[in-house]
């Protein structure tokens, strides 16, 4: 599961950064060929490294649970919205925009909420077992 989350996070960060920075740099500079690729590679490596290192520990707090849920769910939703229209309707020229602007951000928000709820439920169970209750 750790490798899957790392892979999805790295690929999602790469494609999101590549397309968004490429569009921004093209509108500012005119033609930017190598810079968006380098920025996207750096973002993909950074996201993959972050997820790989932070999924190694089992001790998680509220912030890390929220971030894990957001990155994992947002990455899967982005990949589904980006690659799904390419596979299902290859003739549609605006298919990948679904992943960039709708499913990716919504998946990130829903994943953050899900990570927070998971932390609340897990924190209450762990607190009840130890006689400690998390702040409400």
C-alpha atoms as one frame of an Amber mdcrd trajectory, in Angstrom:
protein
   0.000   0.000   0.000   2.889   2.325   0.810   4.416   1.895  -2.659   1.022
   2.419  -4.312   0.406   5.674  -2.417   3.910   6.868  -3.263   3.485   6.057
  -6.950   0.069   7.706  -7.251   1.246  10.799  -5.374   4.397  11.198  -7.453
   2.631  10.720 -10.796  -0.228  13.024  -9.836   2.141  15.760  -8.654   4.184
  15.384 -11.835   1.257  15.704 -14.237  -0.508  18.450 -12.290   2.678  20.523
 -12.074   3.626  19.832 -15.684   0.314  20.951 -17.125  -0.324  23.869 -14.781
   3.219  25.286 -14.821   3.477  24.688 -18.571   0.312  26.684 -19.209   1.436
  29.461 -16.881   4.939  29.680 -18.322   3.599  29.580 -21.873   1.299  32.510
 -21.163   4.092  34.528 -19.510   7.197  33.664 -21.528   5.708  32.467 -24.779
   7.457  29.178 -25.371   8.887  27.230 -22.501   9.859  23.691 -23.363  12.207
  22.286 -20.742  11.296  24.333 -17.651   7.822  22.806 -17.054   9.320  19.321
 -17.393  12.035  20.066 -14.826   9.561  21.651 -12.409   7.213  18.698 -12.791
  10.030  16.193 -12.181  11.060  18.060  -9.039   7.458  18.177  -7.778   6.905
  14.480  -8.503  10.108  13.462  -6.743   9.352  15.718  -3.764   5.790  14.388
  -3.416   6.910  10.787  -3.779   9.710  11.212  -1.242   7.385  12.939   1.221
   4.759  10.208   1.006   7.355   7.414   1.168   9.054   8.835   4.264   5.875
   9.773   6.103   4.034   6.506   5.527   6.819   4.565   7.258   5.748   5.544
  10.764   2.605   4.246  12.385   2.321   7.149  14.813   0.047   9.661  13.189
  -1.493  12.832  14.460  -4.380  14.875  13.147  -2.353  16.803  10.572  -0.624
  13.747   9.132  -3.918  11.812   8.938  -5.522  14.728   7.104  -2.567  15.042
   4.708  -2.411  11.292   4.024  -6.107  11.154   3.270  -5.945  14.248   1.089
  -2.896  13.161  -0.909  -4.037   9.571  -1.382  -7.651  10.327  -2.301  -6.738
  13.428  -4.300  -4.111  11.488  -6.246  -6.438   8.643  -7.109  -9.270  11.029
  -8.029  -6.916  13.130 -10.145  -5.571  10.068 -11.956  -9.089   8.770 -12.605
 -10.287  12.150 -13.878  -7.164  12.752 -15.957  -6.616   9.337 -17.539 -10.233
   8.134 -17.588 -11.427  10.516 -20.316  -8.268   9.842 -22.338  -8.988   6.109
 -22.302 -12.794   6.245 -22.630 -13.150   9.102 -25.140  -9.833   9.645 -26.918
 -11.360  12.154 -29.342 -12.381  14.593 -26.597  -9.785  17.332 -26.466 -10.758
  18.626 -23.011 -10.991  15.280 -21.211  -7.930  15.646 -18.925  -9.233  18.969
 -17.636 -11.735  16.957 -15.595  -8.863  15.630 -13.471  -7.072  18.962 -13.241
  -9.966  21.137 -12.214 -12.709  18.906 -10.804 -11.864  15.404  -9.603  -8.348
  16.201  -8.326  -9.283  19.155  -6.090 -12.559  17.543  -4.955 -10.720  14.315
  -4.151  -8.154  16.300  -2.168 -10.886  18.009  -0.110 -12.902  14.813   0.427
  -9.717  12.937   1.373  -8.773  15.614   3.903 -12.211  15.387   5.504 -11.998
  11.581   5.466  -8.530  11.676   7.056  -9.818  13.970   9.792 -12.805  11.695
  10.480 -10.492   8.667  10.508  -8.255  10.393  13.041 -11.230  11.281  15.247
 -12.535   7.706  15.237  -9.089   6.134  15.694  -8.115   8.705  18.323 -11.249
   8.036  20.353 -10.724   4.277  20.211  -7.059   4.589  21.216  -7.957   7.134
  23.924 -10.692   4.925  25.373  -8.300   1.994  25.574  -5.733   4.113  27.457
  -8.216   6.162  29.479  -7.297   9.336  27.549  -9.777  11.294  25.481  -8.687
  13.575  22.621  -9.627  17.240  22.730 -13.081  17.841  21.314
